[in-house]
Amino acid sequence: MTQDEKPFSRVMAVTTLAMLAFAGNSLLNRVALLETDIDAATFTTIRLVSGSAVLWLISIHRSSAQPAEGNWLSALALFVYAAGFSFAYISLSAATGALLLFAAVQTTMLGYGLWQGERLTAVQWLGFGFAISGLLGLLLPGLSAPPLVGSVLMLAAGVAWGIYSIRGKTAGDPVLATTGNFLRAVPFTLVLSVIMLGRLSPDWSGVGYAVLSGAIASGLGYVMWYSVLPALQATTAATVQLSVPVIAAIGGVLFLGESISLRLFLASIAILGGIALVLSKKG
């Protein structure tokens, strides 16, 4: 049975699990930095190392005759994403961080498409305008504005992930490419840990959250996503990711006691609704 012939219920179930895993990264990172003593550099390193280990084992099981793929530039983008993500969650809530990340990823990929000659319809430009307005409204100074440094770091992480995703479109086997990129990202994160040596603060609970983030939410999450991606239309695949910030927001309220401000709520509607309009005409 090919990927495209998989039962619809199985595709939807695996897709749902993948989206939960992606949102779980935000929750695990935030709770680790909020409730344990682990530092962001150590969290990043353990996340990438544990993710590399799981992906390597899966790659060996799936195709023992083929080496891991990937390249150093994609690995650098992966590292910048993971590091910016972790350091941003020192100050951002799970919901705000996920929203900023998602907005930056989609804007980066949309910008690349425009640079490559893609054209938007009037409805898509309207959606793009809504999304940018929502992002600016969220970041404008005010009592309920998210911390500037954390916001910039998360936006940088989103741009890096957008670049990683763009480069991944031309990769061969996505699991082998992801494995190779994770393995290549480990030296970068080890250098970061050495640079931050004076501020390292390992914590067993925090280490556990980092392992879950790397091995389960990242490693297994990516494998699940890539396993169903061929069975989804491009528009569906892009649109379903709109659920990630929503899931992260709900998880933040239920498990971390976070609140959703009116500014964040309105910005979420503008950003996610605007992006949905852009994606509605893309196939």
VEXDREN-2710 file (C-alpha; in Angstrom, 1 decimal):
% VEXDREN-2710
k/r/px/py/pz
1/MET/0.0/0.0/0.0
2/THR/1.4/3.4/-1.0
3/GLN/1.4/6.5/1.1
4/ASP/-1.5/7.9/-1.0
5/GLU/-3.5/4.8/-0.4
6/LYS/-3.4/4.8/3.3
7/PRO/-6.8/4.8/5.0
8/PHE/-8.1/8.3/5.7
9/SER/-8.6/7.5/9.4
10/ARG/-5.0/6.5/9.8
11/VAL/-3.7/9.5/8.0
12/MET/-5.8/11.8/10.1
13/ALA/-4.8/10.0/13.3
14/VAL/-1.1/10.2/12.6
15/THR/-1.4/13.8/11.4
16/THR/-3.1/14.7/14.7
17/LEU/-0.4/13.0/16.7
18/ALA/2.3/14.9/14.7
19/MET/0.5/18.3/15.4
20/LEU/0.3/17.4/19.1
21/ALA/4.0/16.6/19.1
22/PHE/4.9/19.9/17.4
23/ALA/2.8/21.8/20.0
24/GLY/4.3/19.7/22.7
25/ASN/7.7/21.1/21.9
26/SER/6.5/24.5/23.0
27/LEU/4.9/23.2/26.2
28/LEU/7.9/21.0/27.1
29/ASN/10.4/23.8/26.5
30/ARG/8.4/26.3/28.4
31/VAL/7.7/24.1/31.5
32/ALA/11.4/23.1/31.6
33/LEU/12.6/26.7/31.7
34/LEU/9.7/27.9/34.0
35/GLU/9.7/25.1/36.6
36/THR/13.2/23.6/36.6
37/ASP/16.7/24.9/36.9
38/ILE/17.9/23.8/33.4
39/ASP/19.3/26.5/31.2
40/ALA/18.3/27.1/27.6
41/ALA/21.7/26.0/26.2
42/THR/21.7/22.7/28.0
43/PHE/18.0/22.1/27.0
44/THR/18.9/22.8/23.3
45/THR/21.9/20.4/23.4
46/ILE/20.0/17.6/25.0
47/ARG/17.0/18.1/22.7
48/LEU/19.2/17.9/19.6
49/VAL/21.3/15.0/20.9
50/SER/18.3/12.9/21.9
51/GLY/16.5/13.7/18.7
52/SER/19.6/12.7/16.7
53/ALA/19.8/9.4/18.6
54/VAL/16.1/8.5/18.0
55/LEU/16.3/9.5/14.3
56/TRP/19.5/7.6/13.8
57/LEU/17.9/4.4/15.2
58/ILE/14.8/4.8/13.1
59/SER/17.0/5.4/10.0
60/ILE/19.0/2.3/10.6
61/HIS/15.8/0.3/11.0
62/ARG/14.2/1.7/7.9
63/SER/17.1/1.6/5.5
64/SER/20.3/0.1/6.9
65/ALA/22.0/0.2/3.5
66/GLN/21.7/4.0/3.1
67/PRO/23.6/6.6/5.2
68/ALA/22.0/9.6/6.7
69/GLU/21.7/12.5/4.3
70/GLY/21.4/16.2/5.0
71/ASN/24.0/19.0/4.8
72/TRP/25.8/21.5/7.0
73/LEU/23.8/24.6/5.9
74/SER/20.5/23.0/6.8
75/ALA/22.0/21.7/10.0
76/LEU/23.0/25.3/10.9
77/ALA/19.5/26.5/10.2
78/LEU/18.1/23.7/12.4
79/PHE/20.5/24.7/15.2
80/VAL/19.6/28.4/15.0
81/TYR/15.9/27.4/15.2
82/ALA/16.4/25.1/18.2
83/ALA/18.6/27.6/20.1
84/GLY/16.4/30.6/19.4
85/PHE/13.3/28.5/20.3
86/SER/14.8/27.6/23.7
87/PHE/16.2/31.0/24.7
88/ALA/12.9/32.7/23.6
89/TYR/10.9/30.5/26.0
90/ILE/12.8/31.9/28.9
91/SER/10.3/34.9/28.7
92/LEU/7.5/33.9/26.3
93/SER/4.4/32.0/27.1
94/ALA/3.8/28.8/25.2
95/ALA/0.9/30.4/23.2
96/THR/2.8/33.5/22.3
97/GLY/5.9/31.6/21.3
98/ALA/4.1/29.2/19.1
99/LEU/2.2/32.0/17.4
100/LEU/5.3/34.0/16.7
101/LEU/7.2/30.9/15.5
102/PHE/4.4/29.9/13.1
103/ALA/4.0/33.4/11.7
104/ALA/7.7/33.7/11.0
105/VAL/7.9/30.3/9.4
106/GLN/5.0/30.9/7.0
107/THR/6.1/34.5/6.2
108/THR/9.6/33.3/5.4
109/MET/8.3/30.6/3.1
110/LEU/5.8/33.0/1.5
111/GLY/8.5/35.6/1.0
112/TYR/10.7/33.0/-0.7
113/GLY/7.8/32.0/-3.0
114/LEU/7.3/35.6/-4.0
115/TRP/11.1/36.0/-4.6
116/GLN/10.9/32.9/-6.9
117/GLY/8.2/34.5/-9.0
118/GLU/5.0/33.2/-7.4
119/ARG/2.0/35.6/-7.6
120/LEU/-0.7/36.2/-5.1
121/THR/-4.4/36.9/-5.8
122/ALA/-6.2/39.8/-4.2
123/VAL/-7.6/37.5/-1.5
124/GLN/-4.1/36.2/-0.7
125/TRP/-2.7/39.7/-0.4
126/LEU/-5.6/40.6/1.9
127/GLY/-4.8/37.6/4.0
128/PHE/-1.1/38.5/4.1
129/GLY/-2.0/42.0/5.2
130/PHE/-4.2/40.6/8.0
131/ALA/-1.3/38.4/9.2
132/ILE/1.3/41.2/9.2
133/SER/-1.2/43.5/10.9
134/GLY/-1.8/40.9/13.6
135/LEU/1.9/40.3/14.1
136/LEU/2.6/44.1/14.4
137/GLY/-0.4/44.5/16.7
138/LEU/1.0/41.8/19.0
139/LEU/4.5/43.3/19.1
140/LEU/3.6/47.0/19.5
141/PRO/4.7/48.3/22.9
142/GLY/2.1/48.1/25.7
143/LEU/1.3/46.4/29.0
144/SER/0.3/43.2/27.3
145/ALA/3.0/43.1/24.7
146/PRO/5.4/40.1/24.9
147/PRO/9.0/40.7/25.9
148/LEU/11.0/42.2/23.0
149/VAL/14.1/40.0/23.3
150/GLY/12.1/36.8/23.5
151/SER/10.0/37.8/20.6
152/VAL/13.0/38.6/18.4
153/LEU/14.6/35.3/19.3
154/MET/11.4/33.4/18.4
155/LEU/11.0/35.3/15.2
156/ALA/14.6/34.4/14.3
157/ALA/13.9/30.8/15.2
158/GLY/10.9/30.9/12.8
159/VAL/12.9/32.4/10.0
160/ALA/15.6/29.7/10.5
161/TRP/12.9/26.9/10.5
162/GLY/11.4/28.5/7.3
163/ILE/14.8/28.3/5.6
164/TYR/15.2/24.7/6.8
165/SER/11.8/23.8/5.4
166/ILE/12.6/25.5/2.1
167/ARG/15.8/23.6/1.8
168/GLY/14.1/20.4/2.8
169/LYS/11.9/20.5/-0.3
170/THR/14.8/19.4/-2.5
171/ALA/16.1/16.8/-0.1
172/GLY/15.9/13.1/-0.9
173/ASP/14.4/10.8/1.8
174/PRO/13.0/13.3/4.4
175/VAL/13.8/11.0/7.4
176/LEU/17.3/10.3/6.3
177/ALA/17.8/14.0/5.5
178/THR/16.4/15.0/8.9
179/THR/18.6/12.5/10.6
180/GLY/21.7/13.8/8.9
181/ASN/20.8/17.4/9.8
182/PHE/20.2/16.6/13.4
183/LEU/23.6/14.8/13.6
184/ARG/25.4/17.7/12.0
185/ALA/23.6/20.2/14.4
186/VAL/25.1/18.5/17.4
187/PRO/28.6/20.1/17.1
188/PHE/27.0/23.5/16.8
189/THR/25.0/23.0/20.0
190/LEU/28.0/21.6/21.8
191/VAL/29.9/24.8/21.0
192/LEU/27.0/26.8/22.4
193/SER/27.2/24.8/25.6
194/VAL/30.9/25.5/25.9
195/ILE/30.4/29.2/25.3
196/MET/27.7/29.2/28.0
197/LEU/29.7/27.0/30.3
198/GLY/29.6/29.5/33.1
199/ARG/25.8/29.6/33.0
200/LEU/25.1/25.9/32.6
201/SER/22.6/24.6/35.1
202/PRO/21.7/21.0/34.5
203/ASP/18.6/19.8/36.3
204/TRP/17.3/16.2/36.2
205/SER/13.7/17.2/35.7
206/GLY/14.7/19.7/33.0
207/VAL/16.9/17.0/31.3
208/GLY/13.8/14.7/31.3
209/TYR/11.7/17.4/29.5
210/ALA/14.5/18.0/27.0
211/VAL/14.8/14.3/26.2
212/LEU/11.0/14.1/25.7
213/SER/11.2/17.2/23.5
214/GLY/14.1/15.8/21.4
215/ALA/13.2/12.1/21.2
216/ILE/9.4/12.2/21.1
217/ALA/8.1/15.6/20.1
218/SER/10.9/16.3/17.6
219/GLY/12.3/12.9/16.5
220/LEU/9.1/10.8/16.4
221/GLY/7.0/13.9/15.6
222/TYR/8.9/14.6/12.4
223/VAL/8.9/10.9/11.4
224/MET/5.1/10.8/11.9
225/TRP/4.6/14.0/9.9
226/TYR/6.8/12.8/7.0
227/SER/5.0/9.5/6.9
228/VAL/1.6/11.1/6.1
229/LEU/2.8/14.1/4.1
230/PRO/2.7/12.3/0.7
231/ALA/-1.0/11.5/1.4
232/LEU/-1.9/15.1/2.0
233/GLN/-2.5/17.8/-0.5
234/ALA/-0.1/20.7/-0.3
235/THR/-2.8/23.1/0.9
236/THR/-4.1/20.6/3.5
237/ALA/-0.5/20.0/4.8
238/ALA/0.1/23.7/5.2
239/THR/-3.3/24.5/6.6
240/VAL/-3.4/21.8/9.2
241/GLN/-0.3/23.3/10.8
242/LEU/-2.5/26.3/11.8
243/SER/-3.6/24.0/14.6
244/VAL/-0.2/24.0/16.3
245/PRO/-0.4/27.5/18.0
246/VAL/-4.0/26.8/19.0
247/ILE/-3.0/23.5/20.6
248/ALA/-0.1/25.1/22.4
249/ALA/-2.3/27.9/23.7
250/ILE/-4.8/25.3/25.1
251/GLY/-2.0/23.3/26.6
252/GLY/-0.5/26.4/28.2
253/VAL/-3.8/27.3/29.8
254/LEU/-4.5/23.7/31.0
255/PHE/-1.1/22.6/32.1
256/LEU/0.9/25.8/32.8
257/GLY/-1.8/28.1/34.1
258/GLU/-1.2/30.6/31.4
259/SER/-3.8/33.2/30.4
260/ILE/-4.8/34.4/27.0
261/SER/-4.8/38.2/26.8
262/LEU/-7.2/40.1/24.5
263/ARG/-4.3/41.3/22.5
264/LEU/-3.0/37.8/21.9
265/PHE/-6.5/36.5/21.1
266/LEU/-7.1/39.2/18.5
267/ALA/-3.6/38.8/17.1
268/SER/-4.1/35.1/16.8
269/ILE/-7.3/35.5/14.8
270/ALA/-5.6/38.1/12.4
271/ILE/-2.4/36.0/12.0
272/LEU/-3.9/32.6/11.6
273/GLY/-6.9/33.8/9.7
274/GLY/-4.7/35.8/7.3
275/ILE/-2.4/32.9/6.7
276/ALA/-5.4/30.6/6.1
277/LEU/-6.6/33.0/3.4
278/VAL/-3.1/32.9/1.8
279/LEU/-3.1/29.1/1.9
280/SER/-6.6/28.8/0.6
281/LYS/-5.5/29.5/-3.0
282/LYS/-2.3/27.6/-2.9
283/GLY/-2.2/24.0/-4.1
END
